Amino acid sequence: MLENRRLKIITEVQQQMLLSNFDLKLFMHTICDRMCLLTEADGSTIEMLAGDEMVYAAVSGTLQPHLGIRLNKNGSLSGLCVMEKTILYSPDTQQDDRVNKEATRKVGARSMVCVPLFESNNAVGVLKVISKRPNAFSNRDIETLQLLSLALGSELGKQINYDDKIRILNDYEQLLIQLRAEIARREKLERELIQLTERDILTGLLNRRGFSARIQDWVKRAGQEEELFGVFYLDLNKFKQCNDTYGHEAGDLVLVEFANRIKKVMHESGLVARVGGDEFVVAAWLPNGRDSLIHVAQQLIAQMESPMPIKGLQIPMATSVGCTLWTAGITELELMRAADQAMYLAKANGANRIAVNGELIG
């Protein structure tokens, strides 16, 4: 993940502080190098305020040929950043009157971010990243620059002594705690996003997308390990009539109850998904091939023997099960199509019927 990569690089910066042997220039160069990795910038620099000029004191990436160049503080984004003591972002330097357009063209900066560096309460320079592309930097990139500037800024006006390094390490420890918390938060959001994109909201089962992602892995495993699995396509007979008679709220509860009954058969060993309004699909590993296929289908049918207790009612429901057995060379799409066609064959021959490919069972 991107956040883990950021955390690794921040840790490397922390270690470099210990190894820099009180060499401020080396540490500044390390910061520039790591900023290109953290933000995927084309170049980065630490500019120091020297009178009315901004001087490139450390550089990396595409800015390496420009070490030591001087820019007038007035008329440049870096100078404005120092004067206003705030982060400034120019998403397109050629459309931004705050920047020195000639200088940005010279160094190839189509977009850039400047973060002020402070010694005590005085802005003494900027940490800057550039890109040859407009709109290259995200809010996350700006946050990363700001975090590093907090650790770096107070060290730029003087040589670092041992006590200062201990203090900075403590600051970095807090920084790492913040980054870990941010990583945990983002991982949680990613898991929730996966739930939204791969799960059916009503039943909590996989949706068509989630089932498809997993069944492809099953096809690979079956081909490599010579195992067999089957796919079962089910729908609820006369579900529309149920909705019309008892209402859509009761219909939703019927779908949830149907999902729960399917899960009782499959336990944790199979895949269960809701792929349509009242259509469900199941995949199960089958140690005995066709015999196991029919046995699982019969278990699914057996779950429909008792009426569904819905809102104080006992609603009788039935299903149709179409199933097919995976064989080498069959794709996911072909499996789904065969099971779906078998389900319609079962449905055309009454309630609680089973069909395997083109054959009605029982």
Backbone hydrogen bonds in HBPLUS format (Angstrom, degrees):
<---DONOR---> <-ACCEPTOR-->    atom                        ^
c    i                          cat <-CA-CA->   ^        H-A-AA   ^      H-
h    n   atom  resd res      DA  || num        DHA   H-A  angle D-A-AA Bond
n    s   type  num  typ     dist DA aas  dist angle  dist       angle   num
A0005-ARG N   A0001-MET O   3.19 MM   4  6.52 150.7  2.28 146.0 154.4     1
A0006-ARG N   A0002-LEU O   2.98 MM   4  6.33 151.8  2.06 148.3 156.3     2
A0007-LEU N   A0003-GLU O   2.92 MM   4  6.19 161.8  1.96 149.3 153.9     3
A0008-LYS N   A0004-ASN O   2.98 MM   4  6.19 154.7  2.04 145.1 151.5     4
A0009-ILE N   A0005-ARG O   3.09 MM   4  6.34 159.2  2.13 149.2 153.9     5
A0010-ILE N   A0006-ARG O   2.89 MM   4  6.18 162.8  1.92 158.5 163.4     6
A0011-THR N   A0007-LEU O   2.99 MM   4  6.19 156.5  2.04 146.6 152.9     7
A0012-GLU N   A0008-LYS O   3.01 MM   4  6.33 148.5  2.11 142.5 151.3     8
A0013-VAL N   A0009-ILE O   2.98 MM   4  6.35 150.0  2.07 148.7 156.6     9
A0014-GLN N   A0010-ILE O   3.02 MM   4  6.36 155.5  2.08 148.2 154.8    10
A0015-GLN N   A0011-THR O   2.97 MM   4  6.32 156.8  2.03 150.4 156.1    11
A0016-GLN N   A0012-GLU O   2.87 MM   4  6.11 150.2  1.96 145.9 154.7    12
A0017-MET N   A0013-VAL O   3.07 MM   4  6.39 142.8  2.22 146.1 155.0    13
A0018-LEU N   A0015-GLN O   3.05 MM   3  5.28 122.7  2.40  99.7 113.2    14
A0019-LEU N   A0015-GLN O   3.15 MM   4  6.47 142.2  2.30 141.8 152.8    15
A0020-SER N   A0016-GLN O   2.88 MM   4  5.82 118.5  2.26 146.4 159.6    16
A0023-ASP N   A0020-SER O   2.96 MM   3  5.27 144.4  2.09 108.5 119.5    17
A0027-PHE N   A0023-ASP O   3.09 MM   4  6.37 159.6  2.13 150.4 156.4    18
A0028-MET N   A0024-LEU O   2.89 MM   4  6.13 159.1  1.94 152.7 158.0    19
A0029-HIS N   A0025-LYS O   3.00 MM   4  6.25 157.1  2.05 146.7 152.9    20
A0030-THR N   A0026-LEU O   2.94 MM   4  6.22 153.1  2.02 147.4 155.0    21
A0031-ILE N   A0027-PHE O   2.96 MM   4  6.28 157.1  2.01 151.5 157.0    22
A0032-CYS N   A0028-MET O   3.08 MM   4  6.40 160.6  2.12 149.5 153.9    23
A0033-ASP N   A0029-HIS O   2.99 MM   4  6.30 163.4  2.02 152.9 157.0    24
A0034-ARG N   A0030-THR O   2.95 MM   4  6.17 167.7  1.96 156.7 159.7    25
A0035-MET N   A0031-ILE O   2.94 MM   4  6.11 146.3  2.05 148.8 158.2    26
A0036-CYS N   A0032-CYS O   3.37 MM   4  6.71 149.5  2.47 148.0 153.6    27
A0037-LEU N   A0034-ARG O   3.05 MM   3  5.06 121.3  2.41  94.5 109.5    28
A0038-LEU N   A0034-ARG O   2.82 MM   4  6.08 159.4  1.86 155.8 161.9    29
A0039-THR N   A0035-MET O   3.03 MM   4  5.98 157.7  2.08 147.4 151.4    30
A0040-GLU N   A0036-CYS O   2.90 MM   4  5.08 121.5  2.24 123.7 135.2    31
A0042-ASP N   A0130-ILE O   2.97 MM  88  5.99 141.9  2.12 147.5 158.0    32
A0062-THR N   A0042-ASP O   2.91 MM  20  5.85 164.0  1.93 133.1 138.1    33
A0043-GLY N   A0130-ILE O   3.38 MM  87  5.33 158.9  2.43 136.8 135.2    34
A0130-ILE N   A0043-GLY O   2.85 MM  87  5.33 163.3  1.88 154.3 154.2    35
A0044-SER N   A0060-SER O   3.22 MM  16  5.27 156.6  2.28 122.7 126.9    36
A0060-SER N   A0044-SER O   2.89 MM  16  5.27 129.8  2.15 160.3 157.7    37
A0045-THR N   A0128-LYS O   2.86 MM  83  5.32 155.2  1.92 152.0 157.5    38
A0128-LYS N   A0045-THR O   2.89 MM  83  5.32 175.5  1.90 167.4 167.7    39
A0046-ILE N   A0058-ALA O   2.92 MM  12  5.17 152.8  1.99 140.6 145.3    40
A0057-ALA N   A0046-ILE O   2.87 MM  11  5.71 146.3  1.98 155.5 164.5    41
A0047-GLU N   A0126-VAL O   2.93 MM  79  5.25 154.7  1.99 152.7 158.8    42
A0126-VAL N   A0047-GLU O   2.83 MM  79  5.25 148.9  1.92 143.9 154.0    43
A0048-MET N   A0055-VAL O   2.82 MM   7  5.18 151.3  1.90 149.1 149.9    44
A0055-VAL N   A0048-MET O   2.86 MM   7  5.18 168.0  1.88 148.7 151.8    45
A0049-LEU N   A0124-VAL O   2.90 MM  75  5.42 170.6  1.90 142.4 139.7    46
A0050-ALA N   A0053-GLU O   2.81 MM   3  5.22 175.6  1.81 159.0 159.1    47
A0053-GLU N   A0050-ALA O   3.08 MM   3  5.22 156.9  2.13 117.0 123.5    48
A0073-LYS N   A0052-ASP O   2.73 MM  21  5.34 170.5  1.73 146.9 143.5    49
A0054-MET N   A0071-LEU O   2.73 MM  17  5.12 155.7  1.79 149.3 158.0    50
A0071-LEU N   A0054-MET O   2.90 MM  17  5.12 154.5  1.97 141.6 150.1    51
A0056-TYR N   A0069-ILE O   3.04 MM  13  5.58 160.2  2.08 156.6 163.0    52
A0068-GLY N   A0056-TYR O   2.87 MM  12  4.79 149.4  1.96 134.8 142.3    53
A0063-LEU N   A0060-SER O   3.33 MM   3  5.58 152.3  2.41 129.5 126.2    54
A0064-GLN N   A0061-GLY O   3.20 MM   3  5.82 168.6  2.21 120.4 122.3    55
A0066-HIS N   A0063-LEU O   2.90 MM   3  5.38 157.3  1.95 119.7 127.3    56
A0069-ILE N   A0066-HIS O   3.15 MM   3  5.75 165.3  2.18 140.4 139.5    57
A0080-LEU N   A0076-SER O   3.03 MM   4  6.28 158.7  2.08 146.8 153.0    58
A0081-CYS N   A0077-LEU O   2.87 MM   4  6.03 148.9  1.96 143.2 152.0    59
A0082-VAL N   A0078-SER O   3.04 MM   4  6.39 152.7  2.11 149.2 155.5    60
A0083-MET N   A0079-GLY O   2.96 MM   4  6.21 161.5  2.00 149.9 155.3    61
A0084-GLU N   A0080-LEU O   2.82 MM   4  5.92 161.8  1.85 152.1 156.8    62
A0085-LYS N   A0081-CYS O   2.81 MM   4  5.54 123.3  2.14 132.1 145.9    63
A0088-LEU N   A0114-CYS O   2.98 MM  26  5.28 162.3  2.01 152.0 157.7    64
A0114-CYS N   A0088-LEU O   2.86 MM  26  5.28 169.2  1.88 162.3 166.0    65
A0090-SER N   A0112-MET O   2.90 MM  22  5.43 173.6  1.91 168.0 170.2    66
A0112-MET N   A0090-SER O   3.09 MM  22  5.43 154.2  2.16 139.3 147.3    67
A0135-ASN N   A0091-PRO O   2.74 MM  44  4.47 161.8  1.77 135.8 141.4    68
A0095-GLN N   A0092-ASP O   3.00 MM   3  5.55 161.7  2.03 117.1 123.1    69
A0093-THR N   A0110-ARG O   2.74 MM  17  5.26 165.2  1.76 143.4 148.6    70
A0096-ASP N   A0093-THR O   3.31 MM   3  4.97 167.4  2.33 103.6 103.8    71
A0099-VAL N   A0096-ASP O   3.43 MM   3  6.07 168.2  2.44 115.8 118.8    72
A0104-THR N   A0100-ASN O   2.98 MM   4  6.27 158.9  2.02 157.3 164.1    73
A0105-ARG N   A0101-LYS O   2.99 MM   4  6.15 154.5  2.06 146.9 153.1    74
A0106-LYS N   A0102-GLU O   3.08 MM   4  6.27 149.4  2.17 141.1 149.7    75
A0107-VAL N   A0103-ALA O   3.12 MM   4  6.43 151.6  2.20 148.9 154.8    76
A0108-GLY N   A0104-THR O   2.90 MM   4  5.82 113.8  2.35 135.1 150.9    77
A0109-ALA N   A0104-THR O   2.79 MM   5  4.86 167.4  1.80 146.2 148.2    78
A0108-GLY N   A0105-ARG O   3.34 MM   3  4.98 146.9  2.46  90.3  99.7    79
A0110-ARG N   A0131-SER O   2.77 MM  21  5.89 143.0  1.91 142.3 154.5    80
A0111-SER N   A0131-SER O   3.11 MM  20  5.38 153.9  2.18 148.7 150.5    81
A0131-SER N   A0111-SER O   2.90 MM  20  5.38 143.6  2.04 159.8 159.0    82
A0113-VAL N   A0129-VAL O   3.02 MM  16  5.52 152.8  2.10 150.1 158.0    83
A0129-VAL N   A0113-VAL O   3.11 MM  16  5.52 151.3  2.20 147.8 156.6    84
A0115-VAL N   A0127-LEU O   2.90 MM  12  5.15 153.8  1.97 142.0 150.7    85
A0127-LEU N   A0115-VAL O   2.81 MM  12  5.15 159.9  1.85 151.2 156.8    86
A0117-LEU N   A0125-GLY O   2.77 MM   8  5.09 155.9  1.82 142.7 137.1    87
A0124-VAL N   A0117-LEU O   2.82 MM   7  5.86 155.3  1.88 159.4 167.9    88
A0119-GLU N   A0122-ASN O   2.83 MM   3  5.34 157.5  1.88 156.5 161.1    89
A0122-ASN N   A0119-GLU O   3.03 MM   3  5.34 161.9  2.06 131.5 130.9    90
A0141-ASP N   A0138-SER O   3.10 MM   3  5.15 120.4  2.47  95.7 109.7    91
A0142-ILE N   A0138-SER O   3.16 MM   4  6.55 156.9  2.21 148.4 154.1    92
A0143-GLU N   A0139-ASN O   2.92 MM   4  6.21 155.0  1.98 148.7 155.5    93
A0144-THR N   A0140-ARG O   2.99 MM   4  6.22 154.3  2.06 145.8 152.5    94
A0145-LEU N   A0141-ASP O   3.00 MM   4  6.32 160.4  2.04 151.6 156.3    95
A0146-GLN N   A0142-ILE O   2.97 MM   4  6.20 156.3  2.03 147.1 153.8    96
A0147-LEU N   A0143-GLU O   2.96 MM   4  6.22 156.7  2.01 149.5 155.2    97
A0148-LEU N   A0144-THR O   3.09 MM   4  6.39 163.2  2.12 153.4 157.0    98
A0149-SER N   A0145-LEU O   2.90 MM   4  6.07 152.7  1.97 147.6 155.9    99
A0150-LEU N   A0146-GLN O   3.15 MM   4  6.39 143.4  2.29 145.2 153.0   100
A0151-ALA N   A0148-LEU O   3.14 MM   3  5.35 122.3  2.49  99.9 113.2   101
A0152-LEU N   A0148-LEU O   2.97 MM   4  6.16 148.7  2.07 149.2 159.1   102
A0153-GLY N   A0149-SER O   2.79 MM   4  5.39 165.9  1.81 144.5 148.8   103
A0155-GLU N   A0152-LEU O   2.98 MM   3  5.62 156.0  2.04 121.4 129.2   104
A0156-LEU N   A0153-GLY O   3.27 MM   3  5.69 172.2  2.28 117.1 119.5   105
A0165-LYS N   A0161-ASN O   3.03 MM   4  6.39 152.3  2.11 152.7 161.0   106
A0165-LYS N   A0162-TYR O   3.06 MM   3  5.10 115.9  2.49  95.0 110.6   107
A0166-ILE N   A0162-TYR O   3.06 MM   4  6.45 156.8  2.12 154.4 160.0   108
A0167-ARG N   A0163-ASP O   3.06 MM   4  6.36 157.6  2.11 146.8 152.8   109
A0168-ILE N   A0164-ASP O   2.86 MM   4  6.16 157.3  1.92 150.6 157.1   110
A0169-LEU N   A0165-LYS O   2.84 MM   4  6.06 158.1  1.89 152.2 158.2   111
A0170-ASN N   A0166-ILE O   3.05 MM   4  6.32 149.5  2.15 143.4 151.2   112
A0171-ASP N   A0167-ARG O   2.94 MM   4  6.31 149.9  2.03 143.4 152.5   113
A0172-TYR N   A0168-ILE O   2.73 MM   4  6.10 151.6  1.81 150.3 158.9   114
A0173-GLU N   A0169-LEU O   2.85 MM   4  6.13 144.6  1.98 141.4 151.3   115
A0174-GLN N   A0170-ASN O   3.14 MM   4  6.50 155.0  2.20 147.0 151.9   116
A0175-LEU N   A0171-ASP O   2.87 MM   4  6.19 148.9  1.96 141.4 151.6   117
A0176-LEU N   A0172-TYR O   2.72 MM   4  5.97 158.0  1.76 154.8 159.0   118
A0177-ILE N   A0173-GLU O   3.01 MM   4  6.25 151.6  2.09 142.0 149.8   119
A0178-GLN N   A0174-GLN O   2.96 MM   4  6.27 155.5  2.02 147.0 153.1   120
A0179-LEU N   A0175-LEU O   2.87 MM   4  6.20 156.1  1.93 148.6 155.8   121
A0180-ARG N   A0176-LEU O   2.80 MM   4  6.02 160.9  1.84 151.5 156.5   122
A0181-ALA N   A0177-ILE O   2.97 MM   4  6.17 157.7  2.02 145.2 151.5   123
A0182-GLU N   A0178-GLN O   2.89 MM   4  6.15 151.1  1.97 145.2 153.7   124
A0183-ILE N   A0179-LEU O   2.80 MM   4  6.08 155.7  1.85 150.7 157.4   125
A0184-ALA N   A0180-ARG O   2.89 MM   4  6.15 163.2  1.92 151.4 155.5   126
A0185-ARG N   A0181-ALA O   2.94 MM   4  6.16 154.3  2.01 143.6 150.9   127
A0186-ARG N   A0182-GLU O   2.91 MM   4  6.14 162.4  1.94 151.0 155.4   128
A0187-GLU N   A0183-ILE O   2.83 MM   4  6.04 157.8  1.88 153.4 159.9   129
A0188-LYS N   A0184-ALA O   2.99 MM   4  6.16 153.3  2.06 143.3 150.3   130
A0189-LEU N   A0185-ARG O   2.98 MM   4  6.31 154.0  2.05 145.8 153.1   131
A0190-GLU N   A0186-ARG O   2.84 MM   4  6.12 150.7  1.93 146.4 154.7   132
A0191-ARG N   A0187-GLU O   2.91 MM   4  6.21 155.7  1.97 147.4 153.6   133
A0192-GLU N   A0188-LYS O   2.96 MM   4  6.23 157.3  2.01 147.6 154.0   134
A0193-LEU N   A0189-LEU O   2.82 MM   4  6.06 147.9  1.93 143.1 152.6   135
A0194-ILE N   A0190-GLU O   2.89 MM   4  6.18 156.6  1.94 149.2 155.0   136
A0195-GLN N   A0191-ARG O   2.96 MM   4  6.25 153.1  2.03 144.3 152.0   137
A0196-LEU N   A0192-GLU O   3.00 MM   4  6.32 148.3  2.10 142.1 150.3   138
A0197-THR N   A0193-LEU O   2.91 MM   4  6.20 150.8  1.99 149.7 158.0   139
A0198-GLU N   A0194-ILE O   2.78 MM   4  5.70 143.7  1.91 152.9 160.2   140
A0199-ARG N   A0195-GLN O   3.01 MM   4  5.20 124.2  2.34 133.5 138.2   141
A0207-ASN N   A0198-GLU O   3.01 MM   9  5.52 153.8  2.08 122.3 123.6   142
A0200-ASP N   A0205-LEU O   2.67 MM   5  5.39 168.9  1.68 163.5 167.1   143
A0204-GLY N   A0200-ASP O   2.82 MM   4  5.17 144.0  1.95 144.9 154.2   144
A0274-ARG N   A0206-LEU O   2.90 MM  68  6.32 150.5  1.98 175.7 171.5   145
A0211-PHE N   A0207-ASN O   2.89 MM   4  6.08 161.9  1.92 160.5 165.8   146
A0212-SER N   A0208-ARG O   2.92 MM   4  6.03 161.8  1.96 147.3 152.6   147
A0213-ALA N   A0209-ARG O   3.07 MM   4  6.30 159.2  2.12 150.0 154.7   148
A0214-ARG N   A0210-GLY O   3.32 MM   4  6.51 152.6  2.40 140.8 147.0   149
A0215-ILE N   A0211-PHE O   2.83 MM   4  5.98 160.7  1.87 160.1 166.0   150
A0216-GLN N   A0212-SER O   3.30 MM   4  6.30 148.9  2.40 143.2 148.7   151
A0217-ASP N   A0214-ARG O   3.05 MM   3  5.28 124.1  2.38  99.6 113.2   152
A0218-TRP N   A0214-ARG O   3.14 MM   4  6.57 147.1  2.25 142.7 152.3   153
A0219-VAL N   A0215-ILE O   2.93 MM   4  6.25 152.9  2.00 147.9 154.2   154
A0220-LYS N   A0216-GLN O   3.15 MM   4  6.47 157.9  2.20 144.4 149.4   155
A0221-ARG N   A0217-ASP O   2.92 MM   4  6.17 162.7  1.95 149.8 154.8   156
A0222-ALA N   A0218-TRP O   2.81 MM   4  5.97 165.3  1.83 154.7 158.8   157
A0223-GLY N   A0219-VAL O   3.04 MM   4  6.20 154.8  2.11 144.3 150.8   158
A0224-GLN N   A0220-LYS O   2.98 MM   4  6.22 148.9  2.08 147.8 156.2   159
A0225-GLU N   A0221-ARG O   2.81 MM   4  5.84 166.8  1.83 159.8 163.0   160
A0226-GLU N   A0222-ALA O   2.87 MM   4  5.13 119.5  2.25 132.2 140.0   161
A0286-LEU N   A0228-LEU O   2.91 MM  58  5.55 171.5  1.92 136.6 139.2   162
A0326-TRP N   A0229-PHE O   2.93 MM  97  5.74 170.3  1.94 167.1 170.0   163
A0230-GLY N   A0284-ALA O   2.88 MM  54  5.52 157.6  1.93 156.5 160.7   164
A0284-ALA N   A0230-GLY O   3.05 MM  54  5.52 154.0  2.12 148.3 156.0   165
A0231-VAL N   A0324-THR O   2.97 MM  93  5.52 159.1  2.01 156.6 163.5   166
A0324-THR N   A0231-VAL O   2.99 MM  93  5.52 147.0  2.10 149.8 160.1   167
A0232-PHE N   A0282-VAL O   2.75 MM  50  4.97 163.1  1.78 149.5 154.0   168
A0282-VAL N   A0232-PHE O   2.81 MM  50  4.97 154.2  1.87 144.9 152.9   169
A0233-TYR N   A0322-GLY O   2.64 MM  89  5.03 168.8  1.65 159.3 163.4   170
A0322-GLY N   A0233-TYR O   2.83 MM  89  5.03 166.9  1.84 151.0 155.5   171
A0234-LEU N   A0280-PHE O   2.81 MM  46  5.14 173.9  1.81 157.0 157.6   172
A0280-PHE N   A0234-LEU O   2.81 MM  46  5.14 165.6  1.83 148.9 153.6   173
A0320-SER N   A0235-ASP O   3.24 MM  85  5.82 144.1  2.37 149.3 157.9   174
A0237-ASN N   A0318-ALA O   2.86 MM  81  5.41 156.9  1.91 133.5 140.1   175
A0242-CYS N   A0238-LYS O   3.13 MM   4  6.46 147.5  2.24 140.6 149.5   176
A0242-CYS N   A0239-PHE O   3.05 MM   3  4.92 115.7  2.48  90.9 106.9   177
A0243-ASN N   A0239-PHE O   2.96 MM   4  6.34 156.4  2.01 152.6 158.0   178
A0244-ASP N   A0240-LYS O   2.89 MM   4  6.17 162.2  1.92 152.7 157.6   179
A0245-THR N   A0241-GLN O   2.91 MM   4  6.02 149.5  2.00 144.8 152.8   180
A0246-TYR N   A0242-CYS O   2.89 MM   4  5.88 173.7  1.89 156.9 159.1   181
A0247-GLY N   A0243-ASN O   2.78 MM   4  4.74 139.3  1.94 128.7 136.7   182
A0251-GLY N   A0247-GLY O   2.98 MM   4  6.26 151.0  2.07 142.7 152.1   183
A0252-ASP N   A0248-HIS O   2.85 MM   4  6.10 151.2  1.93 147.6 153.3   184
A0253-LEU N   A0249-GLU O   3.18 MM   4  6.51 154.5  2.25 143.0 149.4   185
A0254-VAL N   A0250-ALA O   2.89 MM   4  6.22 144.0  2.02 147.6 158.3   186
A0255-LEU N   A0251-GLY O   3.08 MM   4  6.41 154.5  2.14 147.3 153.2   187
A0256-VAL N   A0252-ASP O   3.02 MM   4  6.38 153.9  2.09 147.4 154.5   188
A0257-GLU N   A0253-LEU O   2.93 MM   4  6.13 157.3  1.98 144.7 150.8   189
A0258-PHE N   A0254-VAL O   2.84 MM   4  6.06 157.3  1.89 150.4 157.0   190
A0259-ALA N   A0255-LEU O   2.93 MM   4  6.14 157.8  1.97 145.8 151.7   191
A0260-ASN N   A0256-VAL O   2.98 MM   4  6.27 154.6  2.05 145.6 152.4   192
A0261-ARG N   A0257-GLU O   2.97 MM   4  6.24 151.8  2.05 148.1 155.5   193
A0262-ILE N   A0258-PHE O   3.00 MM   4  6.29 153.6  2.07 149.9 156.9   194
A0263-LYS N   A0259-ALA O   3.02 MM   4  6.29 157.7  2.07 147.2 153.3   195
A0264-LYS N   A0260-ASN O   3.07 MM   4  6.35 138.5  2.24 139.4 149.9   196
A0265-VAL N   A0262-ILE O   3.05 MM   3  5.40 130.6  2.30 104.4 116.6   197
A0266-MET N   A0262-ILE O   3.12 MM   4  6.45 158.2  2.17 149.6 156.0   198
A0267-HIS N   A0263-LYS O   2.75 MM   4  5.51 148.7  1.85 149.5 154.9   199
A0269-SER N   A0266-MET O   3.18 MM   3  6.04 141.3  2.34 148.4 148.2   200
A0271-LEU N   A0283-ALA O   2.94 MM  12  5.00 156.0  2.00 139.2 147.1   201
A0283-ALA N   A0271-LEU O   2.91 MM  12  5.00 151.9  1.99 137.6 142.8   202
A0273-ALA N   A0281-VAL O   2.88 MM   8  5.30 152.6  1.96 159.7 166.2   203
A0281-VAL N   A0273-ALA O   2.86 MM   8  5.30 158.6  1.91 145.3 151.8   204
A0275-VAL N   A0279-GLU O   2.96 MM   4  5.74 140.0  2.13 136.5 148.3   205
A0276-GLY N   A0279-GLU O   3.31 MM   3  4.77 138.3  2.49 141.2 132.2   206
A0289-GLY N   A0286-LEU O   3.45 MM   3  5.33 164.3  2.48 109.3 106.6   207
A0293-LEU N   A0289-GLY O   2.98 MM   4  6.25 149.1  2.07 147.2 157.1   208
A0294-ILE N   A0290-ARG O   3.00 MM   4  6.29 163.3  2.02 159.5 160.1   209
A0295-HIS N   A0291-ASP O   3.02 MM   4  6.20 155.3  2.08 144.1 151.7   210
A0296-VAL N   A0292-SER O   2.95 MM   4  6.13 163.6  1.97 153.2 155.7   211
A0297-ALA N   A0293-LEU O   3.12 MM   4  6.36 161.5  2.15 147.0 152.4   212
A0298-GLN N   A0294-ILE O   2.90 MM   4  6.14 153.2  1.98 148.9 156.1   213
A0299-GLN N   A0295-HIS O   2.99 MM   4  6.30 151.0  2.08 146.4 154.4   214
A0300-LEU N   A0296-VAL O   2.98 MM   4  6.31 152.6  2.06 150.1 157.4   215
A0301-ILE N   A0297-ALA O   3.02 MM   4  6.32 157.2  2.07 147.7 153.6   216
A0302-ALA N   A0298-GLN O   2.86 MM   4  6.07 153.4  1.93 146.5 154.2   217
A0303-GLN N   A0299-GLN O   3.23 MM   4  6.50 135.8  2.44 140.1 149.6   218
A0303-GLN N   A0300-LEU O   3.25 MM   3  5.37 135.6  2.46  97.5 108.7   219
A0304-MET N   A0301-ILE O   2.97 MM   3  5.59 160.7  2.01 117.0 123.4   220
A0305-GLU N   A0302-ALA O   3.18 MM   3  5.48 167.8  2.20 116.0 116.7   221
A0308-MET N   A0315-ILE O   2.72 MM   7  4.92 175.1  1.72 135.0 133.5   222
A0315-ILE N   A0308-MET O   2.81 MM   7  4.92 162.4  1.84 145.2 139.6   223
A0310-ILE N   A0313-LEU O   2.92 MM   3  5.11 139.6  2.08 131.6 142.3   224
A0313-LEU N   A0310-ILE O   2.82 MM   3  5.11 157.8  1.86 115.5 122.7   225
A0352-ASN N   A0319-THR O   2.73 MM  33  4.93 124.1  2.04 143.0 160.6   226
A0321-VAL N   A0353-ARG O   3.02 MM  32  6.34 173.0  2.03 166.6 168.8   227
A0355-ALA N   A0321-VAL O   2.97 MM  34  6.47 148.9  2.07 158.3 166.6   228
A0323-CYS N   A0355-ALA O   2.90 MM  32  6.35 158.5  1.95 161.1 168.3   229
A0357-ASN N   A0323-CYS O   3.11 MM  34  6.45 145.6  2.23 161.6 171.6   230
A0330-ILE N   A0327-THR O   3.12 MM   3  5.94 163.2  2.15 149.0 150.0   231
A0335-LEU N   A0331-THR O   2.99 MM   4  6.26 154.8  2.05 150.1 157.1   232
A0336-MET N   A0332-GLU O   3.00 MM   4  6.28 166.2  2.01 157.3 160.0   233
A0337-ARG N   A0333-LEU O   2.97 MM   4  6.14 158.8  2.02 146.9 153.1   234
A0338-ALA N   A0334-GLU O   2.98 MM   4  6.09 161.6  2.02 146.8 151.5   235
A0339-ALA N   A0335-LEU O   3.01 MM   4  6.23 165.5  2.03 154.5 158.2   236
A0340-ASP N   A0336-MET O   2.90 MM   4  5.98 158.0  1.95 146.8 153.6   237
A0341-GLN N   A0337-ARG O   2.95 MM   4  6.13 164.2  1.98 150.9 154.6   238
A0342-ALA N   A0338-ALA O   3.02 MM   4  6.18 154.3  2.09 143.1 150.5   239
A0343-MET N   A0339-ALA O   2.91 MM   4  6.15 148.5  2.01 143.8 152.6   240
A0344-TYR N   A0340-ASP O   3.17 MM   4  6.55 152.8  2.25 148.6 154.4   241
A0345-LEU N   A0341-GLN O   3.11 MM   4  6.41 145.9  2.23 142.2 151.7   242
A0346-ALA N   A0342-ALA O   2.95 MM   4  6.29 159.0  2.00 152.5 157.5   243
A0347-LYS N   A0343-MET O   2.88 MM   4  6.11 158.7  1.92 149.8 156.1   244
A0348-ALA N   A0344-TYR O   3.02 MM   4  6.07 145.9  2.14 137.5 145.6   245
A0349-ASN N   A0346-ALA O   3.08 MM   3  5.39 156.0  2.14 107.0 114.6   246
A0361-ILE N   A0354-ILE O   2.87 MM   7  5.45 177.9  1.87 149.9 150.0   247
A0356-VAL N   A0359-GLU O   2.75 MM   3  5.22 154.0  1.82 159.2 160.1   248
A0359-GLU N   A0356-VAL O   2.88 MM   3  5.22 166.0  1.90 129.9 133.8   249
